[in-house]
């Protein structure tokens, strides 16, 4: 069923499409939507096709194919027959694009969200220090809120997360790495 149609085209409004996309979960972290993750960059009608511009979290993300299929399936389920996914690699996705609501969802799910302002900022040496572990980020435990945490491994349950442990509550948790 087509809802909130644009009277001049007869197609659903892009605002309605954004609402539908906000219900498409990330396959690796199902508590957060692809919109909250910030990978949906644009939605536009071109002729009779809906073009959805997607920027993957990184070019080798193994979930990209599943995300694309989920987007198409969701939009087809709302009556949109022609969907074209446009992959946009530049500018590269950054954790700064995760919405405030998405960060709260990550935290409630037990994943420490990326710290504001620590994503790729074009300053090469700061980025190298951050990725190599030479800079000391204070990562709060998403379970108890303590900042007494330690990195266990640079690599967590997925490539975009690192493994941490809280030294107060002793619970392990993932930290969504800043990219």
N, C-alpha and C positions, 0 to 999 in steps of 0.2 A: 504494500500500500504506500503510495507516495503522499507525504505530508508536507505541510508548510511550503507549498509550491510558489515559485516565483511566477507571478501572473503574466509576465512578458514572455517567458519561455515555456511554462508548463512543467518545468523540472523542479525538484526540491531545491530550496535555497541552500547556499553554501553553509549558512548558519545551522540549518537542520543536519546537513552532512557532518559538520564538526561534532554535533551532539551525538550522532550515531557512532562516529569514530571514537568518541570518549568512552564508549562501552566496549571497545576492542581491547582485551587484555594483552599485555606483553607475555609471550609464552614462557619465558624464563622466570618472570616475577609477576604472576597473575593478579596480584593485588593492585598493580599500577597499569594504567591504560597507555596505549601508544601516544595519545595526546598528552597525558601527564608526563610521559617520558620525554616529550619534545621532539620526537622523530617525524611527526607530521608537520611539514613546513608550509604546505599550501593546498588548497582545494579550489578547483576552478572548472567551470564547464567550457569545453572546447567543442563546438558543433554539438553532436549528440552524445559525446563521451564525457564522463566525469574524470578529470585528471587529478590524481592525488600525488603530491610530491612528498617523497619519503627520504630522509637522511638517516642511514643506519648509524648505530652508536659507534661502529667502526667498520671499515670496509670488509673485514673478514668475519663479521659477526655470524655465527652459525644459525642464529634464529631468524635471519633476514627472510629466507624463503617462507618460513612458517608465518611470519608477520604479514608478508605480502598476501599469502593465501587467506589468512584470517580477515584482512582488510577487504579483499574482494568478496569473500563469502558474506561478510556482514553487510556490505553495500548491496550485493545481489539480493540478500534477504529482505532488504527494504525497497526492492523493486527497481534498482538501478541496473540496467542490463549491460551497459557499456562502461567499463571501468578501465582506465589506463593508469598504471603506476609509473611514476617518473622518479628515477633514482637520482638524487642530488648529493654529490660528495663534497661540494664546496659552496659555502664554508662548511668545514668539518663539524660534526655534531660535538657538543660540549655538555658536560653535566650542568652547566649554567642554565641549560634549556629545560631542565626538569622543573615542573611547576611546584609552587609552594605546597599545594595539596598533594602532589605526588611525593614530595619529600616526607610529608607527614604519614602518608600511606606506607612508605618504605619503613619508617621508624616503627609504626604500629605492627608491621609484619616481622620485625626483628632484624632489619637490615639498617645499619647506620647510613643515613643519607650523606652525599658528598657535602663537604664543608663549603659554604658560600665563598666565592672569590678564589677558589683554589684550582679551578679548571684551567685549561690551556689559555694563557693570556698573551702569548706571543713573546714572552720573556724566556728565552731558551735556557739559561742557566737555572732559573727557578724551577722550570719544568723538569730539567735533568735531576736536580736535587730532590724534587718531590717524588719522581718515579723511581729513583735509585734508593730512596729511603733515608737520604742524608738530612732531609729537613724533618723536623719534629712536629708533625701535626698532632693535635690533641683530638682524638676520636672518642666521643662519648658512647657509652654502652647504650644500645637502644632498649635494653630491658630494665636496667636500674638507674640509668642516667649518670653513673660514675664516669669520671675521666681517667680513672686508673685502669688503663687498658694497654695491651701490648699486641704488636703485630706478630702473628704466628707465621704467615706466609703471604707473599706478594700476590699469590694466586688463590682464589677462593673457589666456590662452587661453580662459578662461570668465569670466563676471562675478564669480565668487567668488574669483578669483585676481589677483594683481598680478605684473608682470614685474620680475625682478631680474637682476643680473649680478654674478658674483664677480670682484673685481679681482685675485685671486691666480691662480685657475685659468682665468679668463676665460670660464667657461661661463655661459650664461644659464640661468635656472631660474624656476619659478613659486613664489610664496609664497601659501599659502592664507590669505586675508585674515581678520582677526578681525571677526566680526559679533556 
